[in-house]
Amino acid sequence: MEKKVDRDLMLEKENEELRAMELIISKALTIGITTSAIVIFIGLLMLIITGNSGYPHGFYPTSPVEILKGFISLKPYAVILTGLLLLILTPVFRVAVSIITFLHEKDYLYTAITTLVFIILIISFILGKVE
Amino acid sequence: MVLTSLEILAFSFIAGIFGALLGLGGGIIVIPALTLLLGVDIKYAIGASIVSVIATSSGAAVAYVRDKITNLRIGMFLEIATTTGAITGAYIAGLISPKYLYIIFGIVLLYSALAMLRKRHEELPQNVVSHPLAKKLKLEGSYFDKVLNKEVKYNVAGVYSGFGTMYVAGVISGLLGIGSGIFKVMAMDLLMKLPMKVSTATSNFMIGVTAAASAGVYLMRGYIDPEIAGPVALGVLLGATLGTRIMQKMRNTTIRKIFIPVLAYISIQMLIKGLGV
């Protein structure tokens, strides 16, 4: 009898931990999305106010390294692209966090499935770079 | 330039609302609006659309996951098929002329409109028996429906056909940048027999992950133009946030009825453009 109560308490505690974790993930995602929106907005404002993209006409950086370099020197196009890059990375981040969540739930089947999805995503990024 | 940015922002906002409602990603509005109204090259329109798909997904995800309408297990399981498909599609895209992209896009949309028309009166799926694999994978779930004011439990059928269709959906997503939520919602709705709201919310979660797989490729190829994709992302994020609130207060049947004419209209527009009539 006492053991059952203990187990119920443990389950309840686990559920609470899980919910707390979901809330943290949800908040982290909101912060990420808001940040990317603000960065894009600032970049657009810079572009509209100065009328200068920071690059030769018709050109913009296309690799993450170039984009970040441009962001540091505050070139409007690079600032917008940094925001877009942050946005593109949100789903990847979510998949990564889901792996941890499933692992925490001791759901090893879904830990494996989610890890596989994550690996495919990483492969797609690498393939894009090689081409 | 300011005017163009504001125009892009305005229709992206609308795209975000509809995208969040239907799990479609908003590409179906963003691509035609950019190409037909603003004369943007289809490749940059597709680049912007990929961004719009991710923005819709992320903007809507926070609310849907919190409210447990999204079925994360179904999403993750099917995501194996869609991400693989998306990589395939992104690579084929460079080999096909824009004219054919328009035609394929038009046909895809027309077909979705007809499929939705057939199911317009169904509020919740009835008498669904779970596929044995669905049980093994713990795909069944439940959510609280705010309109029906009750907890809705559901079973999952057609695991294999759903998985196969998701691969095709992934290919189309990489090819056309539409997130192919249409195919995803249809596969979950028609083949796996999930409630419409679970299908659209889960599709919303999935389209972002699939699009991220091809977004990397598009970014490095230079299809993501900051001047176009920037305002698209902003508008869609704002719209999607509003869309999640509206969706929960709507009936499944209402969601279908609103969108059928929009789908039909856009599909015909795209077909005309592709055929050069």
Chai-1 contact restraints between the chains, C-beta under 6 A:
chainA,res_idxA,chainB,res_idxB,connection_type,confidence,min_distance_angstrom,max_distance_angstrom,comment,restraint_id
A,S26,B,V62,contact,1.0,0.0,6.0,A-B,restraint_1
A,S26,B,R66,contact,1.0,0.0,6.0,A-B,restraint_2
A,L29,B,V62,contact,1.0,0.0,6.0,A-B,restraint_3
A,T30,B,V62,contact,1.0,0.0,6.0,A-B,restraint_4
A,I33,B,S58,contact,1.0,0.0,6.0,A-B,restraint_5
A,A37,B,L234,contact,1.0,0.0,6.0,A-B,restraint_6
A,A37,B,L237,contact,1.0,0.0,6.0,A-B,restraint_7
A,I40,B,G230,contact,1.0,0.0,6.0,A-B,restraint_8
A,I40,B,A233,contact,1.0,0.0,6.0,A-B,restraint_9
A,I40,B,L234,contact,1.0,0.0,6.0,A-B,restraint_10
A,L44,B,G230,contact,1.0,0.0,6.0,A-B,restraint_11
A,I48,B,V2,contact,1.0,0.0,6.0,A-B,restraint_12
A,Y60,B,P226,contact,1.0,0.0,6.0,A-B,restraint_13
A,T62,B,M220,contact,1.0,0.0,6.0,A-B,restraint_14
A,T62,B,G222,contact,1.0,0.0,6.0,A-B,restraint_15
A,Y77,B,P226,contact,1.0,0.0,6.0,A-B,restraint_16
A,I80,B,P226,contact,1.0,0.0,6.0,A-B,restraint_17
A,I80,B,G230,contact,1.0,0.0,6.0,A-B,restraint_18
A,L81,B,P226,contact,1.0,0.0,6.0,A-B,restraint_19
A,L84,B,V51,contact,1.0,0.0,6.0,A-B,restraint_20
A,L84,B,A229,contact,1.0,0.0,6.0,A-B,restraint_21
A,L87,B,I54,contact,1.0,0.0,6.0,A-B,restraint_22
A,L87,B,A233,contact,1.0,0.0,6.0,A-B,restraint_23
A,I88,B,I54,contact,1.0,0.0,6.0,A-B,restraint_24
A,I88,B,A212,contact,1.0,0.0,6.0,A-B,restraint_25
A,I88,B,A215,contact,1.0,0.0,6.0,A-B,restraint_26
A,T90,B,S58,contact,1.0,0.0,6.0,A-B,restraint_27
A,P91,B,G208,contact,1.0,0.0,6.0,A-B,restraint_28
A,P91,B,V209,contact,1.0,0.0,6.0,A-B,restraint_29
A,P91,B,A212,contact,1.0,0.0,6.0,A-B,restraint_30
A,V92,B,A212,contact,1.0,0.0,6.0,A-B,restraint_31
A,I113,B,M76,contact,1.0,0.0,6.0,A-B,restraint_32
A,I113,B,F77,contact,1.0,0.0,6.0,A-B,restraint_33
A,T114,B,M76,contact,1.0,0.0,6.0,A-B,restraint_34
A,L116,B,I80,contact,1.0,0.0,6.0,A-B,restraint_35
A,V117,B,E79,contact,1.0,0.0,6.0,A-B,restraint_36
A,V117,B,I80,contact,1.0,0.0,6.0,A-B,restraint_37
A,V117,B,T83,contact,1.0,0.0,6.0,A-B,restraint_38
A,I120,B,T83,contact,1.0,0.0,6.0,A-B,restraint_39
A,L121,B,A213,contact,1.0,0.0,6.0,A-B,restraint_40
A,S124,B,I87,contact,1.0,0.0,6.0,A-B,restraint_41
A,S124,B,A213,contact,1.0,0.0,6.0,A-B,restraint_42
A,S124,B,G216,contact,1.0,0.0,6.0,A-B,restraint_43
A,F125,B,G216,contact,1.0,0.0,6.0,A-B,restraint_44
A,G128,B,G216,contact,1.0,0.0,6.0,A-B,restraint_45
A,G128,B,V217,contact,1.0,0.0,6.0,A-B,restraint_46
A,G128,B,M220,contact,1.0,0.0,6.0,A-B,restraint_47
A,K129,B,M220,contact,1.0,0.0,6.0,A-B,restraint_48
